[in-house]
Amino acid sequence: MDFLLRRFLRAGVRRGIGGNWYWFFLAGATWFLRRVLNDRTSAVSRVNVAPGEQVLITVRDPKATPAAVDA
């Protein structure tokens, strides 16, 4: 979806600069839609930690195979 919106944005700006000013409306609407859909300001997760508790945060490659868990 983002790929398609990015193409509309680029086409709208290019054609708008080329002289068709109404394409700027398409570019503006597409830019606004991309901003709304890609909101990255919200928190991913929230965890309340009480005194004495610990939180372990790990990061792994999503393409990597999961590690084996010892039972």
DRENDO-1510 file (C-alpha; in Angstrom, 1 decimal, always signed):
<recs>
REC; n; res; u; v; w
REC; 1; MET; +0.0; +0.0; +0.0 .
REC; 2; ASP; +2.8; +2.4; +0.9 .
REC; 3; PHE; +4.5; +1.6; -2.4 .
REC; 4; LEU; +1.4; +2.6; -4.4 .
REC; 5; LEU; +0.9; +5.8; -2.4 .
REC; 6; ARG; +4.6; +6.7; -2.9 .
REC; 7; ARG; +4.1; +6.3; -6.6 .
REC; 8; PHE; +1.0; +8.6; -6.6 .
REC; 9; LEU; +2.9; +11.2; -4.6 .
REC; 10; ARG; +5.9; +11.2; -7.0 .
REC; 11; ALA; +3.6; +11.3; -10.1 .
REC; 12; GLY; +1.5; +14.1; -8.6 .
REC; 13; VAL; +4.5; +16.2; -7.8 .
REC; 14; ARG; +6.2; +15.6; -11.2 .
REC; 15; ARG; +3.0; +16.4; -13.1 .
REC; 16; GLY; +2.3; +19.4; -10.9 .
REC; 17; ILE; +5.7; +20.9; -11.6 .
REC; 18; GLY; +5.2; +20.1; -15.2 .
REC; 19; GLY; +2.3; +22.5; -15.4 .
REC; 20; ASN; -0.8; +20.6; -14.4 .
REC; 21; TRP; -1.4; +22.4; -11.1 .
REC; 22; TYR; -4.4; +20.2; -10.1 .
REC; 23; TRP; -2.0; +17.2; -9.7 .
REC; 24; PHE; -0.7; +19.0; -6.7 .
REC; 25; PHE; -4.1; +18.2; -5.0 .
REC; 26; LEU; -3.5; +14.5; -5.6 .
REC; 27; ALA; +0.1; +14.8; -4.3 .
REC; 28; GLY; -1.2; +16.7; -1.2 .
REC; 29; ALA; -3.9; +14.2; -0.5 .
REC; 30; THR; -1.5; +11.3; -0.9 .
REC; 31; TRP; +1.0; +12.9; +1.4 .
REC; 32; PHE; -1.6; +13.4; +4.1 .
REC; 33; LEU; -2.8; +9.8; +3.7 .
REC; 34; ARG; +0.7; +8.4; +4.0 .
REC; 35; ARG; +1.3; +10.5; +7.1 .
REC; 36; VAL; -1.9; +9.2; +8.7 .
REC; 37; LEU; -1.3; +5.6; +7.8 .
REC; 38; ASN; +2.4; +5.6; +8.9 .
REC; 39; ASP; +1.9; +7.1; +12.4 .
REC; 40; ARG; +5.1; +6.2; +14.2 .
REC; 41; THR; +4.6; +8.4; +17.3 .
REC; 42; SER; +2.5; +5.9; +19.3 .
REC; 43; ALA; +4.0; +3.5; +21.7 .
REC; 44; VAL; +4.6; -0.1; +20.6 .
REC; 45; SER; +4.1; -1.5; +24.0 .
REC; 46; ARG; +3.5; -0.4; +27.6 .
REC; 47; VAL; +4.5; -2.3; +30.6 .
REC; 48; ASN; +4.1; -1.3; +34.2 .
REC; 49; VAL; +7.1; -2.4; +36.3 .
REC; 50; ALA; +6.8; -2.6; +40.1 .
REC; 51; PRO; +9.9; -2.0; +42.3 .
REC; 52; GLY; +12.1; -5.1; +42.3 .
REC; 53; GLU; +10.8; -6.4; +38.9 .
REC; 54; GLN; +12.9; -6.6; +35.8 .
REC; 55; VAL; +12.0; -6.3; +32.1 .
REC; 56; LEU; +14.1; -8.1; +29.4 .
REC; 57; ILE; +13.9; -6.5; +26.0 .
REC; 58; THR; +15.5; -8.5; +23.1 .
REC; 59; VAL; +15.8; -7.7; +19.4 .
REC; 60; ARG; +16.2; -10.3; +16.7 .
REC; 61; ASP; +16.1; -10.5; +13.0 .
REC; 62; PRO; +12.6; -11.3; +11.9 .
REC; 63; LYS; +13.9; -13.5; +9.1 .
REC; 64; ALA; +16.1; -15.6; +11.4 .
REC; 65; THR; +14.9; -19.0; +12.6 .
REC; 66; PRO; +13.6; -19.0; +16.2 .
REC; 67; ALA; +16.1; -20.1; +18.9 .
REC; 68; ALA; +15.5; -23.4; +20.6 .
REC; 69; VAL; +14.0; -23.1; +24.1 .
REC; 70; ASP; +15.2; -25.5; +26.8 .
REC; 71; ALA; +12.4; -26.9; +28.8 .
</recs>
